[in-house]
């Protein structure tokens, strides 16, 4: 359940309150004349999983399966 605070008190202690909200991962409702005006909550960083992170970042041009006609050292039999 979010905490509730008057706008005047929030104004006086704004930076300290924002730090506490971020640290505790709680939300705060700011009121003006006992009417809820805004809600402040921390932004949670979305953790992107490692698998699939590069999806959509690679562009393939042409055929990537067929040989390109170049001989590599790994293809030689005279090692």
C-alpha positions as a printed Julia matrix, in Angstrom:
79×3 Matrix{Float64}:
  0.0     0.0     0.0
  1.44    3.4    -0.94
  2.2     6.04    1.63
  0.28    9.34    1.58
  1.82   12.8     2.06
  0.68   16.41    1.8
  2.17   18.41   -1.08
  3.77   20.98    1.26
  5.71   18.35    3.17
  6.79   16.68   -0.08
  7.98   20.03   -1.44
 10.13   20.63    1.65
 11.75   17.16    1.59
 11.51   16.24   -2.09
 15.06   14.94   -2.77
 15.25   12.94    0.45
 11.85   11.37   -0.21
 12.75   10.45   -3.81
 15.93    8.73   -2.61
 13.93    6.74   -0.05
 11.33    5.72   -2.64
 14.07    4.44   -4.92
 15.82    2.61   -2.08
 12.71    0.97   -0.61
 10.84    0.37   -3.91
  7.64    1.83   -2.47
  5.21    4.37   -3.88
  3.91    7.66   -2.51
  0.66    9.5    -3.15
  0.89   13.3    -2.91
 -2.29   15.08   -1.81
 -3.44   18.67   -2.02
 -6.17   19.6     0.44
 -6.67   15.88    1.14
 -7.31   15.13   -2.55
 -4.87   12.67   -4.21
 -3.04   14.49   -7.0
 -0.08   12.35   -8.1
  1.58    9.05   -7.33
  5.35    8.74   -7.25
  6.95    5.33   -7.67
 10.41    4.1    -8.58
 11.29    3.12  -12.12
 12.22   -0.52  -12.12
 14.95   -1.45  -14.57
 13.88   -4.24  -16.84
 16.5    -6.94  -16.85
 16.91   -8.25  -20.37
 17.74  -11.94  -20.47
 21.01  -12.86  -22.14
 19.35  -15.32  -24.51
 17.72  -13.41  -27.37
 19.26  -10.06  -26.47
 20.53   -9.48  -30.04
 17.29  -10.51  -31.74
 16.53   -8.18  -34.64
 20.01   -6.62  -34.73
 21.56   -8.75  -37.49
 20.84   -8.2   -41.16
 21.72  -11.02  -43.58
 22.46  -10.16  -47.21
 22.6   -13.07  -49.64
 23.06  -16.77  -49.07
 24.9   -17.64  -45.85
 24.83  -21.42  -46.42
 26.53  -21.91  -49.78
 30.35  -21.85  -50.09
 31.87  -18.59  -51.29
 34.49  -20.2   -53.48
 37.46  -19.23  -51.29
 39.83  -21.92  -50.03
 40.63  -21.76  -46.34
 43.62  -23.24  -44.58
 41.24  -25.56  -42.75
 40.17  -27.05  -46.09
 43.72  -28.03  -47.14
 44.83  -31.59  -46.71
 48.59  -30.84  -46.69
 48.95  -29.8   -43.05
